[in-house]
Amino acid sequence: LGAEHFLGKPANFAWHTLDFPAIFLPTFHEALRRELADWRTIQVGDPRGGKATSSVVRDAGGRKVSVLTSARYFLRKEDAWLVADLVPMRGSTLVELSMEAVGVPAGWIDELLGRIEATFEGGAISGSRKMTPSGEELELDRRYDWDDLFLDEGPKESLRKEIGGFFERKEQFTRMGLAHRRGLLLHGPPGTGKTLVGKIVASTIPDCVFIWVTAGLVTGPEEVASIFKVARYCRRVILFFEDLDLYASQRETAANSAALGELLVQLDGMRSNNGILMIATTNDLEAIEPALKNRPSRFDRLIPFVSASEPIRLAHLSKMLLPFGANTETLALIARQTGGLTGAQLQELAFVARSRAAEAGASTIELDDLRAAARAAAEYKVKLVGFKPKRRLDEEDFLDQIGLR
């Protein structure tokens, strides 16, 4: 009767369930084999509502492995029978495991699920990894460091200490009875270096899992829950939320209030976020839900990003252009006259000058190259104004101002 019941694939069971991030599928299969080593697999077939499938995925160590991602298992041990359904959850990176059995002691299934879940915890993901919440590896175009950031030295040093020393301060937090977690919200105009901080952190923080979360990965509450589950299973982790205002705007204007609600719960709910450093960026601080930015234990450290001062502009222009033959005095004039330009705009200025020299086959930057770069800078200055100026800053005016006419 037991065989007929379970092998007949009935539609409904009183399922005992566990959901976990798909990145732990290889870990799950290893745990299932270990926990059920004395059970015999009778059949592996299609799960409820779907087909049995397998995929190549990244495991918790970053290795590619082929595993079943959707299946129904039938196992037997003497007179006991066990059925286990493995089904990806729609619209999410979570996988749901459902189990039911006959001929086993009361509470046995829940204990089994607890032991399987325990294999995901305790730093199951560790080492220096850069990835998405689903485990997809990220590769930077180069290694970044704090010297790449166009930010005045005071705020930059404060930010570097806040981020760089977070994991080393664990004992101090614990000694003072504090939760070892932190939420930083970087805000300011586009191009001021907020995203660059993520690249710097991913490049410079050793022995750390860096998880990059973009707006496209946060479309509903299931994704938010999955992101935090992955983070909690890491030994040392930085969660970097890009463009937070796109999925965490104020409640009355939020397009996806369910995702916002889940984010609030995950940040300050029943589950501990100890050991998680959260960094978020936004171009529109006012759009962010106040409960996120004004509430302690969430994103309670607000760090403004503004255009760099003249000495910083000069230092970065020199770094980008002096090795290619630019004149120090000319760069000083350009730095003086480019107030309000963001780091991205100054990088574009340098790019224009170097590109023109490269296209001309020159070994050094010529005066005409700097003139073209200056024209680009003039356009950028005009674009920074939110309305049309009465008098357009034309090319000749700007070249006169910086001595390049």
C-alpha positions as CSV (number, residue, x, y, z in Angstrom):
1,L,0.0,0.0,0.0
2,G,2.9,2.4,0.8
3,A,4.5,1.7,-2.5
4,E,1.2,2.2,-4.4
5,H,0.6,5.5,-2.5
6,F,3.9,7.1,-3.1
7,L,4.7,5.7,-6.6
8,G,1.3,6.6,-7.7
9,K,2.4,10.3,-7.5
10,P,-0.7,11.7,-5.6
11,A,-1.5,15.3,-6.2
12,N,-1.4,16.4,-2.6
13,F,0.6,15.7,0.5
14,A,0.8,17.4,3.9
15,W,4.2,18.6,2.8
16,H,7.0,19.7,5.1
17,T,8.9,22.4,3.2
18,L,12.2,24.2,3.1
19,D,13.2,26.9,0.6
20,F,16.8,27.8,-0.1
21,P,18.8,29.8,-2.7
22,A,19.6,27.9,-5.9
23,I,23.3,28.5,-5.3
24,F,23.0,25.8,-2.6
25,L,21.7,23.1,-4.9
26,P,25.0,21.2,-5.0
27,T,25.2,21.4,-1.2
28,F,21.7,20.2,-0.9
29,H,22.3,17.1,-3.0
30,E,25.4,16.3,-1.0
31,A,23.5,16.7,2.2
32,L,20.6,14.6,1.0
33,R,22.9,11.7,0.0
34,R,24.6,11.9,3.4
35,E,21.5,12.0,5.4
36,L,19.7,9.3,3.5
37,A,22.7,7.0,2.9
38,D,20.8,4.0,4.2
39,W,17.7,4.7,2.1
40,R,17.4,3.2,-1.4
41,T,16.3,5.4,-4.3
42,I,13.4,3.6,-6.1
43,Q,12.7,6.3,-8.7
44,V,13.5,9.9,-9.7
45,G,10.8,11.4,-11.8
46,D,8.9,14.6,-12.6
47,P,8.0,16.9,-9.7
48,R,4.5,18.3,-9.2
49,G,3.6,20.8,-11.9
50,G,6.7,20.3,-14.0
51,K,9.4,18.2,-15.5
52,A,12.6,16.8,-14.1
53,T,15.5,19.1,-15.2
54,S,19.2,19.4,-14.6
55,S,21.5,22.4,-15.1
56,V,25.2,23.4,-14.7
57,V,25.3,25.8,-11.7
58,R,28.0,27.4,-9.5
59,D,28.3,25.8,-6.1
60,A,29.1,27.6,-2.9
61,G,32.8,27.5,-3.7
62,G,32.3,28.9,-7.2
63,R,32.9,25.7,-9.1
64,K,30.7,24.6,-12.0
65,V,28.7,21.4,-11.4
66,S,25.8,19.7,-13.0
67,V,22.9,18.9,-10.7
68,L,19.2,18.1,-10.8
69,T,17.4,21.4,-10.4
70,S,13.8,20.0,-10.5
71,A,12.8,16.4,-9.6
72,R,10.7,14.1,-7.5
73,Y,12.5,11.4,-5.5
74,F,11.0,8.2,-4.2
75,L,13.1,6.4,-1.5
76,R,12.5,3.3,0.6
77,K,14.0,2.0,3.8
78,E,12.5,-1.3,5.0
79,D,8.8,-0.5,5.4
80,A,9.2,3.3,5.3
81,W,8.7,5.4,2.2
82,L,9.8,8.9,1.5
83,V,8.9,11.3,-1.3
84,A,10.8,14.6,-1.9
85,D,9.9,17.2,-4.4
86,L,12.5,19.7,-5.6
87,V,10.9,22.7,-7.5
88,P,12.3,26.1,-8.5
89,M,10.1,28.8,-7.2
90,R,8.6,31.0,-10.0
91,G,10.0,34.5,-10.3
92,S,12.7,33.8,-7.7
93,T,16.2,32.4,-7.3
94,L,14.8,30.2,-4.4
95,V,14.3,26.5,-4.7
96,E,11.5,24.7,-2.7
97,L,12.1,21.3,-1.1
98,S,9.0,19.5,0.0
99,M,9.0,16.1,1.8
100,E,6.5,13.6,3.2
101,A,7.0,10.1,4.5
102,V,5.3,7.1,6.0
103,G,6.7,4.6,8.5
104,V,9.0,7.2,10.2
105,P,8.9,8.6,13.8
106,A,6.9,11.8,14.4
107,G,9.0,14.9,13.8
108,W,11.6,13.0,11.8
109,I,11.1,14.9,8.6
110,D,11.4,18.3,10.3
111,E,14.6,17.2,12.0
112,L,15.9,16.1,8.6
113,L,15.1,19.4,7.0
114,G,16.8,21.2,9.9
115,R,20.0,19.2,9.4
116,I,19.9,19.9,5.6
117,E,19.5,23.6,6.2
118,A,22.3,23.6,8.8
119,T,24.7,22.6,6.0
120,F,24.0,25.9,4.3
121,E,24.9,27.9,7.4
122,G,28.2,28.7,9.2
123,G,29.9,30.3,6.3
124,A,29.0,27.9,3.5
125,I,30.1,30.6,1.1
126,S,33.5,32.1,1.9
127,G,36.7,33.3,0.3
128,S,37.2,36.2,-2.1
129,R,34.2,36.0,-4.4
130,K,32.4,38.6,-6.5
131,M,29.0,37.4,-7.6
132,T,25.3,38.1,-8.1
133,P,22.7,36.7,-5.6
134,S,22.3,33.6,-7.8
135,G,26.0,32.8,-7.6
136,E,26.9,34.0,-11.1
137,E,30.6,35.1,-11.0
138,L,31.3,38.8,-11.7
139,E,34.6,39.9,-13.3
140,L,35.8,43.5,-13.1
141,D,37.6,45.0,-16.1
142,R,40.5,45.8,-13.8
143,R,41.5,46.1,-10.2
144,Y,40.3,49.3,-8.5
145,D,41.6,51.1,-5.4
146,W,40.7,54.1,-3.4
147,D,43.0,56.3,-5.5
148,D,40.5,55.9,-8.4
149,L,37.8,57.7,-6.4
150,F,37.2,61.4,-7.2
151,L,36.3,62.4,-3.6
152,D,37.9,64.9,-1.2
153,E,40.3,63.2,1.2
154,G,38.3,63.7,4.4
155,P,35.2,62.0,3.2
156,K,37.2,59.4,1.4
157,E,39.2,58.4,4.4
158,S,36.1,58.3,6.6
159,L,34.4,56.0,4.0
160,R,37.6,53.8,3.7
161,K,37.7,53.3,7.5
162,E,34.0,52.7,7.7
163,I,34.1,49.9,5.1
164,G,37.6,48.6,5.4
165,G,37.5,48.1,9.2
166,F,34.0,46.7,9.5
167,F,35.0,43.0,9.7
168,E,37.9,43.7,12.0
169,R,35.7,45.5,14.5
170,K,33.5,42.4,15.2
171,E,34.9,41.8,18.7
172,Q,34.5,45.5,19.6
173,F,30.8,45.4,18.5
174,T,30.2,42.2,20.5
175,R,32.0,43.5,23.6
176,M,29.7,46.6,23.6
177,G,26.6,44.5,23.1
178,L,26.0,45.7,19.6
179,A,24.9,43.8,16.5
180,H,27.8,43.5,14.1
181,R,26.0,45.0,11.1
182,R,26.0,48.3,9.2
183,G,24.1,50.0,6.5
184,L,25.6,52.8,4.4
185,L,23.7,54.8,1.9
186,L,25.8,56.7,-0.7
187,H,23.8,59.5,-2.3
188,G,24.6,62.2,-4.8
189,P,24.4,63.1,-8.5
190,P,25.3,60.5,-11.2
191,G,29.0,60.2,-12.0
192,T,30.3,61.2,-8.5
193,G,31.7,57.8,-7.8
194,K,29.0,55.8,-5.9
195,T,29.1,52.8,-8.1
196,L,32.9,53.0,-8.2
197,V,32.9,52.4,-4.5
198,G,31.4,49.0,-5.2
199,K,34.2,48.2,-7.6
200,I,36.8,49.4,-5.1
201,V,35.4,47.4,-2.3
202,A,35.1,44.3,-4.5
203,S,38.8,44.7,-5.4
204,T,40.3,45.6,-2.0
205,I,38.5,43.8,0.8
206,P,40.2,40.5,1.3
207,D,38.6,37.1,2.1
208,C,35.1,38.6,1.5
209,V,32.0,37.6,-0.5
210,F,30.8,40.6,-2.5
211,I,27.2,40.4,-3.8
212,W,26.2,43.0,-6.4
213,V,22.4,43.6,-6.4
214,T,20.9,45.6,-9.3
215,A,17.3,46.9,-9.7
216,G,16.5,44.2,-12.2
217,L,17.2,41.5,-9.6
218,V,14.6,43.0,-7.1
219,T,11.2,42.6,-8.7
220,G,9.3,41.0,-5.8
221,P,9.5,39.9,-2.2
222,E,10.8,36.4,-3.1
223,E,13.9,37.9,-4.7
224,V,14.6,40.1,-1.6
225,A,14.2,37.1,0.7
226,S,16.6,35.0,-1.4
227,I,19.2,37.8,-1.5
228,F,19.3,37.9,2.3
229,K,19.3,34.2,2.7
230,V,22.4,34.0,0.5
231,A,24.1,36.8,2.5
232,R,23.4,35.1,5.9
233,Y,25.0,31.9,4.7
234,C,28.3,33.8,3.9
235,R,31.1,34.1,6.4
236,R,32.1,37.6,5.5
237,V,29.8,39.4,3.1
238,I,29.2,42.9,1.6
239,L,25.7,43.4,0.0
240,F,25.9,46.2,-2.5
241,F,22.5,47.5,-3.6
242,E,22.7,49.6,-6.8
243,D,20.1,52.4,-7.4
244,L,18.1,51.7,-4.2
245,D,15.5,54.4,-5.1
246,L,14.3,52.2,-8.0
247,Y,12.9,49.5,-5.7
248,A,12.7,51.2,-2.3
249,S,11.0,54.5,-3.0
250,Q,8.5,56.1,-0.6
251,R,5.4,53.9,0.1
252,E,2.9,56.2,-1.6
253,T,4.9,56.2,-4.8
254,A,6.4,52.7,-4.7
255,A,5.7,50.7,-7.8
256,N,6.5,47.5,-5.9
257,S,5.4,47.9,-2.3
258,A,5.7,44.1,-1.7
259,A,9.4,44.2,-2.4
260,L,9.8,47.3,-0.2
261,G,7.9,45.6,2.6
262,E,10.1,42.5,2.4
263,L,13.2,44.6,2.4
264,L,12.2,46.4,5.6
265,V,11.5,43.0,7.2
266,Q,14.8,41.5,6.1
267,L,16.7,44.5,7.3
268,D,15.2,44.6,10.8
269,G,13.0,41.5,11.3
270,M,13.4,38.3,13.2
271,R,16.5,37.0,11.4
272,S,19.9,38.2,12.4
273,N,22.1,40.2,9.9
274,N,25.2,39.9,12.0
275,G,28.3,40.1,9.9
276,I,26.6,41.7,6.9
277,L,27.8,45.1,5.7
278,M,25.2,46.7,3.4
279,I,26.1,49.5,1.0
280,A,23.4,51.1,-1.2
281,T,23.6,53.9,-3.8
282,T,21.0,56.4,-5.0
283,N,20.9,59.4,-7.2
284,D,17.7,60.6,-5.5
285,L,17.8,60.5,-1.7
286,E,14.4,62.2,-1.3
287,A,12.7,59.3,-3.1
288,I,14.0,56.7,-0.6
289,E,11.4,55.4,1.9
290,P,12.1,57.2,5.2
291,A,11.8,54.0,7.2
292,L,15.0,52.8,5.3
293,K,17.1,55.9,5.7
294,N,16.0,57.3,9.0
295,R,15.7,54.2,11.1
296,P,18.7,52.8,13.1
297,S,19.9,49.4,12.0
298,R,18.9,49.9,8.4
299,F,20.6,52.3,6.1
300,D,21.3,54.7,8.9
301,R,24.7,56.1,7.8
302,L,24.1,58.6,4.9
303,I,27.2,59.6,3.0
304,P,26.9,62.4,0.5
305,F,28.9,62.3,-2.8
306,V,29.5,65.7,-4.4
307,S,31.8,67.1,-7.1
308,A,35.4,67.1,-6.2
309,S,37.3,70.2,-5.0
310,E,39.9,71.9,-7.3
311,P,43.0,70.1,-5.7
312,I,41.3,66.7,-6.2
313,R,40.3,67.6,-9.8
314,L,43.9,68.6,-10.5
315,A,45.3,65.5,-8.9
316,H,43.1,63.2,-11.0
317,L,43.6,65.2,-14.2
318,S,47.3,64.9,-13.7
319,K,47.1,61.2,-13.0
320,M,45.1,60.7,-16.3
321,L,47.0,63.1,-18.6
322,L,50.5,63.9,-17.3
323,P,51.9,60.4,-18.4
324,F,50.7,61.2,-21.9
325,G,52.5,64.5,-22.3
326,A,50.0,67.1,-21.0
327,N,51.4,70.3,-19.5
328,T,51.2,70.8,-15.7
329,E,50.3,74.5,-15.9
330,T,47.6,73.8,-18.5
331,L,46.1,71.1,-16.3
332,A,46.0,73.5,-13.4
333,L,44.1,76.0,-15.4
334,I,41.6,73.3,-16.5
335,A,41.2,72.1,-12.9
336,R,40.4,75.7,-11.8
337,Q,37.8,76.2,-14.5
338,T,35.9,72.9,-14.2
339,G,34.2,73.4,-10.9
340,G,31.0,71.3,-10.6
341,L,32.2,68.6,-12.9
342,T,31.8,65.1,-11.6
343,G,34.5,62.5,-11.6
344,A,32.9,60.8,-14.6
345,Q,32.9,64.0,-16.5
346,L,36.6,64.6,-15.8
347,Q,37.3,61.1,-16.9
348,E,35.5,61.8,-20.2
349,L,37.6,65.0,-20.6
350,A,40.7,62.9,-20.3
351,F,39.3,60.3,-22.6
352,V,38.6,62.8,-25.3
353,A,42.2,64.2,-25.2
354,R,43.8,60.8,-25.2
355,S,41.5,59.4,-27.9
356,R,42.3,62.3,-30.3
357,A,46.0,61.8,-29.7
358,A,45.6,58.0,-30.4
359,E,43.6,58.5,-33.5
360,A,46.2,61.0,-34.8
361,G,49.0,58.4,-34.2
362,A,50.7,60.8,-31.8
363,S,52.9,59.7,-28.9
364,T,51.8,62.6,-26.7
365,I,48.8,64.8,-26.2
366,E,48.9,67.9,-28.2
367,L,47.4,71.3,-27.6
368,D,44.5,70.6,-30.1
369,D,43.7,67.5,-28.1
370,L,43.3,69.5,-24.9
371,R,41.2,72.1,-26.8
372,A,38.8,69.3,-27.8
373,A,38.7,68.0,-24.3
374,A,38.0,71.6,-23.1
375,R,35.1,71.8,-25.5
376,A,33.7,68.6,-24.0
377,A,34.1,70.1,-20.5
378,A,32.2,73.2,-21.6
379,E,29.3,71.1,-22.8
380,Y,29.3,69.2,-19.5
381,K,29.1,72.4,-17.5
382,V,26.1,73.5,-19.6
383,K,24.4,70.1,-19.0
384,L,24.7,70.4,-15.3
385,V,22.2,73.3,-15.3
386,G,18.6,72.2,-15.1
387,F,17.4,74.9,-17.5
388,K,18.7,76.6,-20.6
389,P,21.2,79.4,-19.6
390,K,20.6,82.9,-20.9
391,R,24.0,82.9,-22.5
392,R,25.5,79.7,-23.7
393,L,29.1,79.2,-22.6
394,D,30.6,78.7,-26.1
395,E,33.8,77.1,-27.1
396,E,35.9,80.3,-27.6
397,D,34.9,81.7,-24.2
398,F,35.9,78.5,-22.4
399,L,39.2,78.2,-24.3
400,D,39.9,81.9,-23.3
401,Q,39.2,81.1,-19.7
402,I,41.6,78.2,-19.4
403,G,44.3,79.7,-21.7
404,L,44.0,77.2,-24.6
405,R,42.6,79.5,-27.3
